[in-house]
Amino acid sequence: MAIEWTPDLSVGVELIDEQHKIWFEKANGLFEAGKERKAREYINTMIDFLDDYTKQHFKDEEAYMEKIRYPEIEAQKKAHASFINDLAKLKSDYNESGGNILVIINANKMVINWLTKHIKTMDKKIGEYAKTL
């Protein structure tokens, strides 16, 4: 199952949308690597990159929310922290399984669901709020 950014996921804030597009691209690369049974080191490198990129994106998104005094920032921060924990668990599960590719493939749906749901139910509200300023 490919993970792709589509226009209906646009938040309406250029920085956030551009980062989301890259996030989807990198997450898709991780899942494709899993399906293609790439080397464990390669997949670990991709998980590390995705983890680092996610943390940077959340940091940038939260800075933007603070700048515009977004009223639901605390809920966003909580959701972000939860997802960072999910990514850490994914890496841990992958390594504890001895590099079982099925861990990555099975995580695909979890990540797609979280990301699309988060963007549609939480991030879009940032864009809506920003338009009122």
C-alpha positions in Angstrom: 0.0 0.0 0.0 1.6 3.2 -1.2 1.6 6.2 1.1 1.2 9.4 -1.0 0.4 13.0 -0.2 -2.6 14.2 -2.1 -4.0 17.7 -2.4 -6.9 17.0 -0.1 -4.3 16.7 2.7 -3.2 20.3 2.1 -3.2 22.4 5.3 -2.9 25.6 3.4 0.4 26.6 5.1 3.2 26.2 2.6 6.0 25.1 5.0 3.8 22.5 6.6 2.5 21.2 3.3 6.0 20.9 1.8 7.2 19.1 4.8 4.2 16.7 4.7 5.0 15.9 1.1 8.6 15.0 1.9 7.4 13.0 4.9 5.1 11.0 2.8 7.8 10.4 0.2 10.3 9.2 2.8 7.8 7.0 4.6 6.8 5.5 1.3 10.6 4.8 0.6 10.8 2.9 3.9 7.8 0.7 3.1 9.0 0.1 -0.4 12.4 -1.0 1.1 10.5 -3.4 3.3 8.6 -4.9 0.4 11.8 -5.2 -1.6 13.5 -6.9 1.3 16.4 -4.5 1.4 19.2 -4.9 3.9 18.6 -4.4 7.6 21.2 -1.6 7.8 19.4 0.2 4.9 16.1 0.0 6.6 17.5 1.1 9.9 19.0 4.1 8.1 15.7 5.0 6.6 13.9 4.6 10.0 16.5 6.9 11.6 16.0 9.5 8.8 12.3 9.3 9.1 12.6 9.7 12.9 14.9 12.7 12.6 12.8 14.3 9.9 9.6 13.8 11.9 11.1 15.4 14.9 12.3 18.4 12.9 8.9 18.7 11.2 7.1 18.6 14.5 9.5 21.2 15.9 8.9 23.5 12.9 5.1 23.0 13.0 5.0 23.7 16.8 7.1 26.9 16.3 4.7 28.0 13.6 1.7 27.3 16.0 3.4 29.3 18.7 4.1 32.2 16.3 0.4 32.4 15.4 -0.7 31.7 19.0 -2.7 28.6 17.9 -5.1 27.7 20.6 -4.9 23.9 20.3 -1.1 23.7 20.4 -1.1 21.5 23.5 -3.2 18.8 21.9 -0.9 18.9 18.9 2.2 18.5 21.0 0.6 15.5 22.8 -0.2 13.9 19.4 3.3 14.6 18.1 4.9 13.0 21.2 2.7 10.0 20.8 3.7 9.5 17.2 7.4 9.9 18.0 7.0 7.1 20.6 5.3 5.0 17.9 8.2 5.5 15.6 10.7 4.5 18.4 8.6 1.4 19.0 8.6 0.5 15.3 12.4 0.7 15.3 12.7 -1.3 18.5 10.3 -3.9 17.2 12.1 -4.2 14.0 15.5 -4.7 15.7 14.1 -7.1 18.3 12.6 -9.2 15.6 16.1 -9.6 14.1 15.2 -7.4 11.2 11.9 -9.0 10.2 10.7 -7.1 7.2 7.0 -8.0 8.1 7.4 -5.5 11.0 8.0 -2.7 8.5 5.3 -3.9 6.1 2.7 -4.2 9.0 3.6 -0.7 10.3 2.7 0.7 6.9 -1.1 0.8 7.7 -0.5 2.2 11.2 1.6 5.1 9.8 -0.7 5.9 6.9 -3.7 5.9 9.2 -2.0 8.1 11.8 -0.6 10.5 9.4 -3.7 11.0 7.2 -6.0 11.1 10.3 -3.7 13.6 12.1 -3.5 15.9 9.0 -7.2 15.8 8.3 -8.4 16.2 11.9 -5.7 18.3 13.5 -3.3 19.9 11.1 -6.0 21.3 8.8 -7.3 23.3 11.7 -4.0 25.1 11.9 -4.5 26.3 8.3 -8.1 27.3 9.0 -7.0 29.2 12.1 -4.1 30.9 10.2 -6.6 32.2 7.5 -8.6 34.0 10.2 -5.5 36.1 11.2 
